[in-house]
Amino acid sequence: MYQSCLTLLWLMASAGLVGCSDNPLEQLPDEELSQQYRLCRQQRPDSYPEIMVCDNIQRECERRAVERERVCGRE
C-alpha cells in the first residue's frame, strides 16, 4: 500500500510536468504502467489530481495499444 501511494504521488508530480516536457509516462515500463492502470481501476480515485493522473495513465495505455500492443488491462 505504501509503495503504491508513493508511486501514485510520483505520477501525480510527473503529470504536472507534461506541459513543460515530454510525457514522463512514456518512460514507464509496460509492466509498471499496467500495474498503475489496475490500481486506478480498483481504487476509483476521488480527488481531482488522482483522477487526472489516472486519465493520463489511461491515455498512455491507449497510445501504446495503437502503436504496438495492448499492455494495460491484460489479466
Secondary structure as the mmCIF struct_conf table of DSSP 4:
data_model
#
loop_
_struct_conf.conf_type_id
_struct_conf.id
_struct_conf.beg_label_comp_id
_struct_conf.beg_label_asym_id
_struct_conf.beg_label_seq_id
_struct_conf.end_label_comp_id
_struct_conf.end_label_asym_id
_struct_conf.end_label_seq_id
HELX_RH_AL_P HELX_RH_AL_P1 TYR A 2 ALA A 15
TURN_TY1_P TURN_TY1_P1 GLY A 16 CYS A 20
BEND BEND1 SER A 21 ASP A 22
HELX_RH_3T_P HELX_RH_3T_P1 PRO A 24 GLN A 27
BEND BEND2 LEU A 28 LEU A 28
HELX_RH_AL_P HELX_RH_AL_P2 ASP A 30 GLN A 43
BEND BEND3 SER A 47 SER A 47
HELX_RH_AL_P HELX_RH_AL_P3 TYR A 48 GLU A 67
TURN_TY1_P TURN_TY1_P2 ARG A 68 ARG A 68
BEND BEND4 CYS A 72 GLY A 73
#
